[in-house]
Amino acid sequence: MPLFRYQTIPKNSQESPRDYFLEQESTAAPLSFHPETQEPIHKIGLALQPPISFSNDEPDSPSQCGPFGCS
């Protein structure tokens, strides 16, 4: 099933939008609300790859992660 990127719709200018990645049939209608949090969201598009999370326990060491993942 394809992975789509959705983004929250901020309630005011002080709030930043947050990204969510949700699996959904490509023929399904776009969601208007997050299925768990009920926050208003809108579909950004197809996610080309799953989100990458970066963690580095040693702040002074060089990261082995780049724009296409970690090695």
Secondary structure, 3 states (H helix, E strand, C coil): CCEEEEEECCCCCCCCCCEEEEECCCCCCCCCECCCCCCEEEEEEECCCCCCCCCCCCCCCCCCEECCEEC
